[in-house]
Every structure is written in C-alpha cells, then in structure tokens.
Amino acid sequence: MKRYDLRHLKTDFEPRMKEILDEHKKGEVAIFLFEIGDFSAIQRSADVIKEHGYELMNSLKFNEVDWTIVVKKD
C-alpha cells in the first residue's frame, strides 16, 4: 500500500494519477490525496479509477479542502 499526495498539483492531478495507476500491479492498494476545489474533481477521480480497472474502496473528505480515496487494482 502506498500513499500519494497530489495536493500540490491542485486541480491538475489527473495526469499524475493516471501515471501512478498504470504502474501498479493487480492486488495493490493506493491511497490518493488531492484538493477537491469545486467537487468536480471527485467525479473526475472516480472516472479515472474506473477507466483504469481499479476498485474504489473508500472516498472521504479529509478536511475543508482535501479528499482521500483508496483504490485497489482488480
């Protein structure tokens, strides 16, 4: 299990998230932190997860501006 802090990328976290997901192997778990902004990032992240064949295991608001998701490669 690895944790990836993408908050420094603000709303442009998707390309880096895709790179990370492409590197993971079946059965691996990844935790991502990113800024939610206007909440559209939450749906975008879920779309990226599904598109890459991952299972979204958990999704929660971490604080006022950050979101955390836990994903696992199927």
Contacts in CASP RR format, 6 or more apart in sequence:
PFRMAT RR
TARGET T0000
AUTHOR 0000-0000-0000
METHOD contacts of the structure
MODEL  1
MKRYDLRHLKTDFEPRMKEILDEHKKGEVAIFLFEIGDFSAIQRSADVIK
EHGYELMNSLKFNEVDWTIVVKKD
1 28 0 8 1.000
1 29 0 8 1.000
1 30 0 8 1.000
1 31 0 8 1.000
2 28 0 8 1.000
2 29 0 8 1.000
2 30 0 8 1.000
2 31 0 8 1.000
3 30 0 8 1.000
3 31 0 8 1.000
3 32 0 8 1.000
3 33 0 8 1.000
4 16 0 8 1.000
4 17 0 8 1.000
4 20 0 8 1.000
4 30 0 8 1.000
4 31 0 8 1.000
4 32 0 8 1.000
4 33 0 8 1.000
5 33 0 8 1.000
6 13 0 8 1.000
6 16 0 8 1.000
6 17 0 8 1.000
6 32 0 8 1.000
6 33 0 8 1.000
6 34 0 8 1.000
7 33 0 8 1.000
7 34 0 8 1.000
7 35 0 8 1.000
7 66 0 8 1.000
9 16 0 8 1.000
9 34 0 8 1.000
10 35 0 8 1.000
11 35 0 8 1.000
11 37 0 8 1.000
11 41 0 8 1.000
13 32 0 8 1.000
13 34 0 8 1.000
13 35 0 8 1.000
13 41 0 8 1.000
13 45 0 8 1.000
14 44 0 8 1.000
14 45 0 8 1.000
14 48 0 8 1.000
17 32 0 8 1.000
17 34 0 8 1.000
17 45 0 8 1.000
17 48 0 8 1.000
18 48 0 8 1.000
18 52 0 8 1.000
20 30 0 8 1.000
20 32 0 8 1.000
21 30 0 8 1.000
21 48 0 8 1.000
21 49 0 8 1.000
21 52 0 8 1.000
21 54 0 8 1.000
21 71 0 8 1.000
21 73 0 8 1.000
22 52 0 8 1.000
24 30 0 8 1.000
24 73 0 8 1.000
25 73 0 8 1.000
26 73 0 8 1.000
26 74 0 8 1.000
27 72 0 8 1.000
27 73 0 8 1.000
27 74 0 8 1.000
28 72 0 8 1.000
28 73 0 8 1.000
29 57 0 8 1.000
29 70 0 8 1.000
29 71 0 8 1.000
29 72 0 8 1.000
30 54 0 8 1.000
30 70 0 8 1.000
30 71 0 8 1.000
30 72 0 8 1.000
31 68 0 8 1.000
31 69 0 8 1.000
31 70 0 8 1.000
31 71 0 8 1.000
32 45 0 8 1.000
32 68 0 8 1.000
32 69 0 8 1.000
32 71 0 8 1.000
33 62 0 8 1.000
33 66 0 8 1.000
33 67 0 8 1.000
33 68 0 8 1.000
34 41 0 8 1.000
34 45 0 8 1.000
34 66 0 8 1.000
34 67 0 8 1.000
35 41 0 8 1.000
35 65 0 8 1.000
35 66 0 8 1.000
35 67 0 8 1.000
36 42 0 8 1.000
36 61 0 8 1.000
36 65 0 8 1.000
36 66 0 8 1.000
36 67 0 8 1.000
37 65 0 8 1.000
41 67 0 8 1.000
42 59 0 8 1.000
42 67 0 8 1.000
45 67 0 8 1.000
45 69 0 8 1.000
46 56 0 8 1.000
46 59 0 8 1.000
46 69 0 8 1.000
49 55 0 8 1.000
49 56 0 8 1.000
49 69 0 8 1.000
49 71 0 8 1.000
50 56 0 8 1.000
53 73 0 8 1.000
53 74 0 8 1.000
54 71 0 8 1.000
54 72 0 8 1.000
54 73 0 8 1.000
54 74 0 8 1.000
55 71 0 8 1.000
55 72 0 8 1.000
55 73 0 8 1.000
55 74 0 8 1.000
56 69 0 8 1.000
56 70 0 8 1.000
56 71 0 8 1.000
57 70 0 8 1.000
57 71 0 8 1.000
57 72 0 8 1.000
58 68 0 8 1.000
58 69 0 8 1.000
58 70 0 8 1.000
59 67 0 8 1.000
59 68 0 8 1.000
59 69 0 8 1.000
59 70 0 8 1.000
60 67 0 8 1.000
60 68 0 8 1.000
61 67 0 8 1.000
61 68 0 8 1.000
62 68 0 8 1.000
END
